[in-house]
Amino acid sequence: MILSSGLSSIGTLAGAGLGPFPLVLALSSLLAYAAAALPAARQGAPARLALGAPALVLGWVLHAALLVLDIGGWGVPGAGARLGFGPVLSLTLWLVVAVHIVESRFVPLPSVRRALAVAGAIVVVLAFAFPGEVRGMSSPWAPLHWVLGVASYGLFGAAVLHATLLDNAERQLRRHAAPVTGPLGMPLLRLERLTFRFVEAGFVVLTFALVLGFVSAHGWRFDHKTVFSLLGWAVFAALIVGRLLRGWRGRRATRWLYAGTVLLLLGYAGSRFVFEVVLGRPAS
């Protein structure tokens, strides 16, 4: 679904004329995410209770700069983008954090912020340790294909984040007979609609990415990446149809969402992980 890449050394950017700047940027983003992940009880004085959200924003901004340097291949000879499982997971999580930052302007969710901060720190390390390989664009449409593919990852990631909140709220409702209000301060039905708005938007973007990849590819191959991507697309299509025609809701719907997301991740990030980490060689 997304452009293939392989493994390159951890010091590629540093050896290409950028010096230690990428490492400093990665460490700064890591430290900001770590500060955002600290529980309020460990932050000491009450004046520090509000530092978590600004630290997350700072980590997110530094993370964006690191992504531009890394994926853009700045300082690396030759044109192209460097993509592997690390950078793709990093960019996907960055998009999910962006959604959370916007939503937290209306309803703060400290537990979600801490979880995303921990995940952000992990993907920054992964992207720096496994930066992938710079490869040229095989088609003038390839950059758009890649952008659409990663955007769909981000939208489905946001949907999964909201689905976990929805599942937790439903479990609490069953246990304590609490009011029908979700963790975002909105009714559960509205939270459910918001969750599947992300699913529908991600499905549309994914469809365009697949069609564009099929049209622009020089040789269409049913390899593991293509098969898993198409299976993920089929699961999301079944979920949307099931909600429209059969009224799927609650855990049945979220299970389909989780399954489709896992298949989509296996299509690119999973296969690149096998090549880059398990096999230790560039992707074919």
GULUMTI-621846 format. One line per field, with one value per residue: residue number from 1; x, y, z of N, C-alpha, C, O in turn. Coordinates in steps of 0.2 Angstrom, whole numbers, plus 5000, padded with zeros to 4 digits. Layout:
i = NUM ...
neast = X ...
nnorth = Y ...
nup = Z ...
caeast = X ...
canorth = Y ...
caup = Z ...
ceast = X ...
cnorth = Y ...
cup = Z ...
oeast = X ...
onorth = Y ...
oup = Z ...
end
This chain:
i = 1 2 3 4 5 6 7 8 9 10 11 12 13 14 15 16 17 18 19 20 21 22 23 24 25 26 27 28 29 30 31 32 33 34 35 36 37 38 39 40 41 42 43 44 45 46 47 48 49 50 51 52 53 54 55 56 57 58 59 60 61 62 63 64 65 66 67 68 69 70 71 72 73 74 75 76 77 78 79 80 81 82 83 84 85 86 87 88 89 90 91 92 93 94 95 96 97 98 99 100 101 102 103 104 105 106 107 108 109 110 111 112 113 114 115 116 117 118 119 120 121 122 123 124 125 126 127 128 129 130 131 132 133 134 135 136 137 138 139 140 141 142 143 144 145 146 147 148 149 150 151 152 153 154 155 156 157 158 159 160 161 162 163 164 165 166 167 168 169 170 171 172 173 174 175 176 177 178 179 180 181 182 183 184 185 186 187 188 189 190 191 192 193 194 195 196 197 198 199 200 201 202 203 204 205 206 207 208 209 210 211 212 213 214 215 216 217 218 219 220 221 222 223 224 225 226 227 228 229 230 231 232 233 234 235 236 237 238 239 240 241 242 243 244 245 246 247 248 249 250 251 252 253 254 255 256 257 258 259 260 261 262 263 264 265 266 267 268 269 270 271 272 273 274 275 276 277 278 279 280 281 282 283 284
neast = 5004 5010 5025 5039 5053 5070 5083 5094 5109 5111 5117 5115 5110 5118 5130 5129 5131 5123 5128 5127 5114 5101 5102 5101 5089 5081 5083 5078 5065 5061 5063 5054 5042 5043 5042 5029 5023 5024 5015 5003 5004 5017 5023 5025 5025 5009 5010 5016 5007 5001 5010 5010 5002 5008 5021 5018 5014 5026 5035 5028 5030 5044 5045 5039 5048 5059 5054 5052 5066 5070 5062 5061 5074 5084 5100 5105 5113 5105 5088 5073 5062 5064 5059 5053 5048 5049 5049 5036 5027 5031 5026 5013 5009 5012 5002 4990 4993 4991 4978 4973 4978 4971 4958 4960 4960 4947 4942 4951 4961 4970 4975 4975 4983 4995 4997 4999 5010 5020 5019 5023 5037 5042 5040 5048 5061 5061 5060 5072 5082 5079 5079 5076 5077 5083 5074 5071 5057 5046 5036 5027 5016 5018 5022 5010 5002 5009 5007 4993 4992 4998 4991 4978 4982 4984 4971 4964 4971 4967 4954 4954 4960 4948 4939 4944 4942 4928 4925 4930 4921 4909 4911 4912 4900 4892 4896 4894 4882 4883 4880 4875 4887 4902 4921 4925 4917 4905 4889 4888 4883 4886 4900 4902 4898 4907 4919 4917 4916 4929 4933 4926 4931 4945 4943 4939 4950 4960 4955 4957 4971 4974 4968 4975 4988 4987 4984 4995 5006 5020 5021 5009 5008 5004 5009 5014 5012 5002 4992 4988 4985 4973 4965 4963 4957 4945 4939 4937 4927 4917 4914 4908 4897 4891 4887 4878 4868 4865 4866 4877 4885 4894 4904 4905 4907 4918 4928 4929 4935 4947 4953 4954 4963 4974 4977 4980 4991 5000 5002 5011 5020 5022 5027 5039 5045 5049 5058 5068 5072 5070 5075 5086 5089 5087 5071 5062
nnorth = 4994 5006 5015 5005 5001 4999 4993 5005 5012 5018 5030 5038 5051 5059 5057 5063 5076 5083 5082 5081 5085 5078 5068 5075 5081 5070 5066 5077 5077 5065 5067 5077 5070 5060 5069 5072 5060 5058 5054 5064 5064 5062 5074 5083 5099 5109 5118 5112 5104 5107 5105 5094 5093 5104 5099 5088 5094 5101 5090 5084 5094 5094 5081 5082 5089 5081 5070 5077 5079 5065 5056 5064 5063 5073 5080 5068 5060 5060 5059 5056 5047 5041 5027 5016 5003 5009 5024 5025 5020 5030 5042 5039 5038 5051 5058 5053 5059 5072 5073 5071 5082 5092 5088 5089 5102 5104 5094 5089 5074 5066 5053 5047 5056 5053 5039 5041 5049 5040 5030 5039 5042 5029 5026 5036 5032 5020 5024 5031 5022 5012 5018 5015 5015 5026 5028 5031 5039 5029 5033 5048 5049 5043 5049 5055 5044 5038 5048 5048 5034 5034 5044 5037 5028 5036 5041 5029 5025 5035 5032 5020 5024 5031 5021 5012 5021 5021 5007 5006 5015 5009 4997 5002 5007 4996 4990 4999 5006 5019 5036 5038 5043 5047 5046 5058 5067 5067 5061 5043 5038 5048 5048 5036 5038 5048 5040 5031 5040 5043 5031 5030 5040 5036 5025 5030 5037 5027 5019 5028 5028 5015 5013 5023 5017 5005 5010 5018 5009 5000 4987 4977 4967 4953 4953 4950 4963 4969 4960 4960 4973 4974 4965 4971 4983 4976 4972 4984 4989 4979 4982 4995 4992 4983 4991 5000 4992 4981 4987 4986 4988 4994 4982 4972 4980 4987 4977 4973 4984 4984 4972 4975 4986 4980 4971 4980 4986 4975 4974 4984 4990 4978 4969 4976 4976 4963 4961 4971 4970 4956 4948 4957 4963 4973 4977 4968
nup = 5000 5004 4999 4997 5007 5013 5025 5033 5039 5056 5057 5046 5043 5051 5046 5034 5033 5042 5055 5073 5074 5071 5081 5093 5091 5091 5104 5112 5108 5114 5127 5130 5127 5137 5149 5147 5149 5163 5178 5186 5200 5203 5199 5209 5215 5215 5204 5194 5189 5177 5167 5159 5147 5139 5137 5130 5118 5114 5112 5102 5092 5090 5086 5074 5067 5067 5059 5047 5043 5043 5035 5024 5020 5021 5017 5013 4999 4983 4976 4984 4996 5013 5020 5031 5043 5055 5053 5047 5057 5066 5060 5059 5072 5076 5069 5076 5088 5085 5083 5096 5103 5097 5101 5115 5118 5121 5130 5142 5143 5154 5156 5143 5137 5143 5139 5125 5125 5130 5120 5109 5113 5111 5097 5092 5095 5088 5075 5074 5076 5066 5052 5039 5021 5008 4994 4977 4968 4960 4952 4946 4953 4965 4977 4981 4983 4993 5004 5005 5009 5022 5028 5029 5038 5050 5052 5054 5066 5074 5075 5082 5094 5099 5099 5109 5120 5120 5122 5135 5142 5140 5147 5160 5161 5161 5173 5184 5181 5177 5171 5154 5147 5139 5140 5134 5138 5132 5126 5124 5112 5104 5105 5099 5086 5082 5082 5072 5061 5059 5055 5043 5035 5035 5027 5015 5011 5011 5001 4990 4990 4987 4974 4967 4969 4961 4949 4946 4947 4940 4938 4944 4959 4968 4982 4999 5005 4997 4998 5012 5014 5005 5011 5024 5019 5014 5026 5033 5024 5026 5039 5038 5030 5037 5048 5042 5036 5045 5058 5066 5082 5096 5105 5094 5083 5086 5087 5074 5069 5075 5070 5056 5057 5062 5051 5041 5047 5047 5033 5028 5039 5047 5037 5033 5046 5047 5037 5040 5053 5058 5047 5043 5031 5016 5010 4998
caeast = 5000 5014 5031 5043 5060 5074 5087 5100 5112 5108 5120 5115 5109 5124 5136 5128 5132 5119 5131 5123 5108 5096 5102 5099 5082 5077 5083 5074 5058 5060 5063 5047 5037 5044 5039 5022 5020 5024 5009 5002 5006 5025 5026 5027 5021 5003 5011 5018 5001 4998 5015 5010 5000 5013 5026 5016 5014 5033 5037 5025 5033 5050 5044 5037 5055 5063 5051 5054 5073 5071 5058 5063 5081 5089 5107 5107 5113 5100 5081 5068 5060 5067 5053 5053 5042 5050 5046 5029 5024 5032 5022 5006 5008 5012 4995 4986 4994 4989 4970 4972 4980 4965 4952 4961 4958 4940 4941 4958 4961 4977 4977 4976 4989 5001 4998 5001 5017 5024 5020 5027 5044 5044 5041 5054 5067 5061 5062 5079 5086 5077 5077 5074 5082 5081 5073 5068 5050 5045 5030 5026 5010 5020 5022 5003 5000 5012 5004 4986 4992 5000 4985 4973 4985 4983 4964 4962 4974 4963 4947 4956 4960 4942 4936 4946 4938 4921 4924 4930 4915 4904 4912 4911 4892 4889 4898 4892 4876 4884 4876 4877 4892 4909 4926 4926 4912 4899 4885 4891 4881 4890 4907 4902 4897 4914 4924 4916 4917 4936 4933 4923 4936 4950 4941 4939 4957 4963 4952 4960 4978 4974 4967 4981 4994 4985 4984 5002 5011 5022 5019 5005 5010 5000 5014 5011 5010 4996 4986 4986 4981 4967 4961 4961 4951 4939 4937 4933 4921 4912 4912 4904 4891 4887 4884 4873 4863 4864 4866 4882 4887 4897 4910 4905 4909 4925 4932 4930 4939 4954 4955 4956 4969 4980 4979 4983 4998 5004 5003 5017 5024 5024 5032 5045 5049 5052 5064 5073 5074 5071 5080 5092 5091 5083 5065 5063
canorth = 5000 5012 5014 5000 5003 4994 4995 5009 5013 5023 5036 5040 5058 5062 5056 5066 5083 5086 5082 5077 5088 5073 5064 5080 5082 5064 5065 5082 5075 5059 5070 5080 5065 5057 5073 5072 5054 5058 5055 5070 5063 5063 5080 5087 5105 5110 5122 5108 5099 5108 5104 5088 5095 5108 5095 5084 5098 5102 5083 5083 5099 5091 5075 5084 5091 5075 5067 5080 5077 5058 5054 5068 5062 5079 5079 5061 5061 5057 5061 5051 5047 5036 5024 5009 5002 5014 5030 5024 5020 5036 5047 5037 5040 5058 5060 5052 5064 5078 5073 5071 5089 5096 5087 5090 5109 5105 5090 5086 5067 5065 5046 5046 5060 5049 5033 5043 5051 5034 5028 5044 5040 5023 5027 5041 5028 5015 5028 5033 5015 5009 5023 5013 5016 5031 5026 5036 5038 5025 5036 5054 5049 5039 5053 5056 5037 5037 5052 5045 5028 5036 5048 5032 5025 5040 5041 5023 5025 5040 5028 5015 5027 5033 5014 5010 5025 5019 5001 5007 5018 5004 4992 5005 5008 4989 4988 5004 5009 5026 5039 5036 5048 5044 5050 5064 5072 5068 5055 5037 5037 5053 5046 5031 5041 5051 5035 5028 5045 5042 5025 5031 5045 5032 5020 5034 5039 5021 5017 5032 5026 5008 5014 5026 5013 5001 5014 5020 5004 4998 4980 4975 4961 4951 4951 4951 4970 4970 4955 4962 4979 4973 4961 4977 4986 4972 4971 4990 4989 4975 4985 5000 4990 4980 4996 5003 4987 4977 4991 4984 4993 4992 4978 4969 4985 4989 4971 4973 4990 4982 4967 4979 4990 4975 4969 4986 4987 4970 4975 4988 4990 4972 4966 4980 4974 4956 4962 4975 4968 4949 4946 4961 4965 4978 4974 4966
caup = 5000 5004 4996 5000 5008 5017 5031 5032 5046 5061 5057 5039 5043 5054 5041 5027 5034 5047 5061 5078 5075 5071 5087 5098 5090 5094 5112 5114 5108 5118 5134 5130 5128 5144 5154 5146 5152 5170 5181 5190 5207 5203 5197 5214 5217 5211 5198 5189 5186 5170 5162 5154 5140 5135 5136 5124 5112 5113 5110 5095 5087 5089 5083 5067 5064 5066 5053 5040 5042 5042 5029 5018 5018 5020 5018 5010 4992 4979 4978 4986 5003 5017 5023 5034 5047 5060 5051 5046 5063 5069 5057 5061 5079 5076 5067 5081 5094 5083 5084 5103 5105 5095 5106 5122 5119 5123 5135 5144 5145 5156 5155 5136 5135 5145 5135 5119 5126 5130 5113 5105 5114 5108 5090 5090 5096 5083 5069 5073 5076 5060 5048 5032 5015 5004 4987 4972 4967 4953 4948 4948 4958 4971 4983 4983 4985 5000 5008 5006 5013 5029 5031 5031 5045 5055 5053 5058 5072 5079 5076 5087 5100 5101 5100 5116 5125 5119 5125 5142 5144 5140 5152 5166 5161 5164 5180 5189 5179 5177 5166 5147 5145 5138 5143 5131 5141 5127 5126 5121 5105 5100 5104 5094 5079 5081 5081 5065 5056 5058 5051 5036 5032 5033 5022 5009 5010 5009 4994 4985 4990 4984 4967 4964 4968 4956 4942 4944 4948 4933 4938 4950 4962 4974 4987 5006 5007 4994 5001 5019 5013 5002 5017 5028 5015 5014 5033 5034 5020 5029 5045 5036 5027 5043 5052 5038 5035 5051 5064 5071 5087 5102 5104 5088 5078 5087 5085 5066 5068 5078 5065 5050 5058 5062 5045 5038 5049 5044 5026 5027 5044 5049 5033 5034 5052 5046 5032 5042 5060 5058 5042 5043 5024 5013 5008 4991
ceast = 5004 5021 5036 5050 5064 5078 5093 5103 5110 5111 5120 5115 5115 5130 5135 5128 5128 5122 5127 5116 5102 5096 5099 5092 5078 5077 5079 5067 5056 5059 5056 5042 5037 5041 5031 5019 5020 5017 5009 5005 5014 5027 5027 5022 5015 5005 5013 5013 5000 5004 5014 5008 5005 5019 5024 5016 5021 5036 5034 5028 5040 5050 5043 5044 5059 5060 5052 5061 5074 5068 5060 5070 5085 5096 5110 5107 5108 5093 5077 5066 5063 5061 5055 5048 5043 5047 5039 5025 5025 5027 5015 5004 5007 5005 4990 4986 4991 4981 4969 4973 4974 4959 4954 4960 4951 4939 4948 4957 4968 4979 4979 4982 4996 5003 5001 5008 5022 5025 5024 5035 5046 5045 5047 5061 5067 5063 5069 5084 5085 5075 5075 5079 5079 5080 5069 5060 5049 5040 5029 5020 5012 5020 5015 5000 5003 5008 4997 4987 4993 4994 4979 4976 4983 4975 4961 4965 4970 4956 4949 4956 4953 4938 4938 4943 4931 4920 4925 4924 4909 4905 4910 4903 4889 4890 4895 4885 4877 4880 4879 4882 4899 4914 4928 4921 4906 4895 4889 4889 4885 4897 4907 4902 4904 4919 4923 4916 4925 4937 4931 4928 4942 4949 4942 4946 4961 4961 4956 4967 4978 4973 4973 4987 4993 4986 4992 5008 5013 5020 5015 5006 5006 5005 5010 5008 5003 4990 4984 4982 4974 4962 4959 4956 4945 4935 4933 4927 4915 4909 4907 4897 4887 4884 4878 4867 4861 4864 4871 4885 4891 4903 4911 4909 4917 4930 4934 4935 4946 4957 4957 4962 4975 4982 4982 4990 5003 5006 5009 5022 5026 5029 5039 5049 5052 5058 5069 5076 5075 5076 5086 5094 5086 5077 5065 5058
cnorth = 5006 5010 5009 5003 4998 4997 5000 5010 5019 5030 5039 5048 5061 5062 5060 5074 5087 5086 5079 5080 5083 5070 5069 5081 5076 5064 5071 5080 5069 5062 5073 5075 5061 5062 5073 5066 5053 5059 5061 5070 5063 5069 5085 5093 5106 5114 5118 5103 5100 5108 5098 5089 5099 5104 5090 5088 5099 5095 5082 5088 5096 5085 5076 5086 5085 5071 5070 5079 5070 5056 5058 5067 5068 5077 5072 5062 5057 5059 5055 5051 5041 5033 5017 5008 5007 5021 5030 5024 5027 5042 5045 5039 5048 5061 5059 5057 5070 5079 5074 5078 5093 5095 5089 5098 5110 5100 5087 5078 5065 5058 5044 5050 5056 5043 5035 5046 5045 5031 5032 5043 5034 5023 5031 5036 5023 5018 5030 5027 5012 5014 5021 5015 5021 5028 5031 5034 5035 5028 5043 5054 5045 5043 5054 5049 5036 5041 5050 5039 5030 5040 5043 5029 5029 5041 5035 5022 5030 5036 5023 5018 5029 5026 5012 5014 5023 5012 5002 5010 5013 4999 4995 5006 5001 4988 4993 5007 5016 5029 5038 5042 5045 5048 5056 5069 5072 5061 5049 5037 5042 5051 5040 5033 5045 5046 5032 5034 5045 5036 5026 5035 5041 5028 5024 5035 5033 5018 5021 5030 5019 5009 5017 5022 5008 5004 5016 5015 5001 4990 4978 4968 4960 4948 4952 4958 4971 4966 4958 4969 4978 4969 4967 4981 4983 4972 4978 4991 4985 4978 4991 4998 4986 4985 4999 4998 4983 4981 4988 4990 4990 4987 4974 4974 4986 4983 4971 4979 4988 4977 4971 4983 4985 4973 4974 4987 4981 4971 4979 4987 4983 4968 4969 4978 4967 4957 4966 4973 4960 4946 4950 4963 4970 4974 4973 4970
cup = 5000 5001 5000 5002 5012 5022 5029 5039 5050 5060 5050 5039 5046 5050 5035 5028 5039 5054 5067 5079 5075 5078 5093 5097 5093 5101 5115 5114 5113 5126 5135 5131 5135 5149 5153 5149 5159 5173 5185 5197 5208 5201 5203 5215 5212 5204 5193 5186 5179 5165 5157 5147 5136 5133 5130 5117 5109 5109 5103 5090 5085 5085 5075 5063 5062 5060 5047 5038 5040 5036 5023 5016 5017 5022 5015 5002 4988 4981 4980 4993 5006 5021 5025 5039 5053 5058 5050 5052 5067 5067 5059 5068 5080 5074 5072 5087 5092 5084 5091 5105 5103 5100 5113 5124 5122 5130 5137 5146 5147 5155 5147 5134 5137 5141 5128 5119 5126 5123 5108 5106 5111 5101 5088 5090 5090 5076 5068 5073 5069 5055 5041 5027 5011 4997 4983 4971 4960 4949 4950 4953 4964 4977 4986 4986 4992 5005 5010 5011 5021 5032 5033 5038 5051 5057 5057 5065 5077 5080 5082 5094 5103 5103 5107 5121 5125 5123 5133 5145 5145 5146 5159 5167 5164 5171 5185 5187 5179 5171 5159 5144 5144 5141 5140 5133 5136 5128 5122 5114 5101 5099 5099 5087 5077 5079 5074 5059 5054 5053 5043 5032 5030 5028 5015 5006 5008 5002 4989 4984 4986 4976 4964 4964 4962 4949 4940 4944 4941 4933 4945 4953 4968 4979 4994 5008 5003 4997 5007 5018 5010 5007 5022 5025 5016 5021 5035 5030 5023 5035 5043 5034 5033 5047 5049 5038 5041 5058 5069 5075 5092 5101 5097 5083 5079 5086 5078 5065 5070 5073 5059 5051 5059 5055 5041 5040 5047 5037 5025 5033 5047 5044 5033 5040 5051 5042 5036 5049 5060 5053 5041 5036 5021 5010 5000 4987
oeast = 5003 5022 5036 5052 5061 5077 5096 5100 5106 5108 5124 5119 5117 5134 5139 5126 5129 5119 5123 5112 5097 5090 5095 5088 5073 5072 5076 5063 5051 5055 5053 5037 5032 5038 5028 5013 5018 5013 5014 5008 5016 5034 5029 5016 5015 5001 5013 5014 4997 5003 5018 5011 5006 5022 5029 5019 5023 5039 5038 5029 5042 5054 5045 5045 5062 5064 5054 5063 5077 5071 5060 5072 5090 5098 5116 5103 5105 5092 5079 5068 5064 5059 5057 5044 5038 5043 5036 5020 5020 5024 5011 4999 5003 5003 4985 4981 4988 4978 4965 4970 4972 4956 4949 4960 4949 4936 4950 4952 4972 4985 4983 4986 5001 5008 5006 5012 5027 5030 5028 5039 5052 5050 5050 5065 5072 5067 5072 5089 5090 5069 5072 5085 5073 5085 5065 5058 5051 5039 5030 5019 5008 5018 5013 4997 4999 5006 4995 4982 4990 4993 4976 4971 4981 4973 4957 4962 4969 4953 4944 4954 4952 4934 4934 4941 4928 4915 4921 4922 4906 4900 4908 4900 4884 4886 4893 4883 4873 4877 4885 4880 4901 4913 4931 4920 4902 4898 4892 4894 4887 4900 4912 4906 4906 4923 4928 4916 4926 4941 4935 4930 4945 4954 4944 4948 4965 4965 4958 4970 4983 4977 4975 4991 4998 4989 4994 5013 5009 5019 5018 5006 5005 5005 5004 5003 4998 4985 4978 4977 4970 4956 4953 4951 4939 4929 4928 4922 4910 4903 4902 4892 4881 4878 4873 4861 4855 4862 4870 4886 4892 4907 4916 4913 4921 4936 4939 4940 4951 4963 4963 4966 4980 4988 4987 4995 5009 5011 5013 5027 5032 5033 5044 5055 5058 5063 5075 5082 5081 5081 5091 5100 5080 5077 5069 5057
onorth = 5011 5004 5010 5008 4992 5003 4998 5008 5023 5035 5044 5051 5067 5066 5060 5078 5093 5089 5074 5078 5084 5068 5067 5081 5077 5062 5070 5081 5069 5059 5073 5076 5060 5059 5073 5065 5049 5063 5064 5075 5065 5070 5091 5092 5104 5113 5121 5100 5096 5110 5098 5087 5097 5104 5089 5085 5099 5096 5080 5086 5096 5084 5073 5084 5085 5068 5066 5077 5068 5053 5055 5069 5068 5074 5071 5065 5052 5061 5050 5056 5035 5037 5013 5012 5009 5023 5035 5028 5029 5045 5050 5043 5051 5066 5063 5059 5074 5084 5078 5081 5097 5099 5091 5100 5115 5102 5082 5077 5063 5057 5041 5047 5055 5041 5032 5045 5045 5029 5030 5043 5034 5021 5030 5037 5022 5016 5029 5027 5008 5014 5025 5016 5021 5024 5035 5028 5037 5027 5044 5059 5045 5041 5054 5049 5033 5039 5050 5038 5027 5039 5044 5027 5027 5041 5035 5020 5028 5036 5022 5015 5028 5026 5009 5011 5022 5011 4998 5008 5013 4997 4992 5006 5001 4985 4990 5011 5020 5026 5036 5045 5042 5054 5060 5075 5077 5056 5050 5035 5041 5052 5040 5031 5044 5047 5031 5032 5045 5036 5024 5034 5042 5026 5021 5034 5033 5016 5018 5029 5019 5006 5016 5022 5006 5001 5015 5017 5000 4988 4978 4963 4964 4942 4953 4958 4974 4968 4958 4970 4982 4970 4966 4982 4986 4972 4978 4994 4987 4978 4992 5000 4987 4984 5001 5000 4981 4978 4989 4995 4984 4989 4973 4972 4987 4984 4969 4978 4989 4977 4969 4983 4987 4972 4973 4988 4982 4968 4977 4985 4982 4965 4966 4977 4966 4954 4963 4974 4958 4943 4948 4963 4970 4968 4977 4970
oup = 4997 5000 5006 4998 5013 5025 5024 5044 5047 5062 5049 5035 5043 5050 5030 5024 5040 5059 5065 5083 5080 5081 5097 5102 5096 5104 5120 5119 5116 5129 5140 5135 5138 5154 5158 5151 5162 5172 5188 5200 5213 5201 5202 5217 5206 5199 5187 5181 5176 5159 5152 5143 5130 5128 5126 5112 5103 5104 5098 5084 5079 5081 5071 5058 5057 5056 5042 5033 5035 5031 5018 5010 5012 5026 5015 4999 4990 4987 4978 4997 5003 5025 5021 5040 5056 5062 5051 5053 5070 5070 5060 5069 5084 5077 5073 5090 5096 5086 5093 5109 5107 5103 5117 5129 5125 5134 5133 5150 5143 5153 5146 5130 5133 5139 5125 5115 5123 5121 5104 5102 5109 5098 5082 5086 5087 5072 5063 5070 5067 5054 5037 5029 5009 4994 4986 4972 4955 4943 4956 4957 4969 4982 4992 4991 4996 5011 5016 5015 5025 5038 5038 5042 5056 5063 5061 5069 5083 5086 5086 5099 5109 5107 5111 5126 5131 5127 5136 5151 5149 5149 5163 5172 5168 5174 5191 5191 5182 5167 5158 5139 5149 5144 5143 5131 5136 5130 5117 5110 5095 5094 5095 5082 5071 5074 5070 5054 5048 5049 5039 5026 5025 5024 5010 5001 5003 4999 4984 4979 4982 4972 4958 4959 4959 4945 4935 4942 4936 4928 4950 4949 4972 4981 4994 5011 5007 4997 5008 5022 5012 5008 5024 5029 5017 5022 5038 5033 5023 5037 5046 5035 5033 5050 5052 5039 5041 5063 5075 5073 5092 5096 5095 5079 5075 5084 5076 5061 5066 5071 5056 5047 5056 5054 5037 5036 5045 5034 5020 5032 5048 5046 5032 5040 5053 5044 5036 5050 5062 5055 5038 5035 5024 5008 4997 4981
end
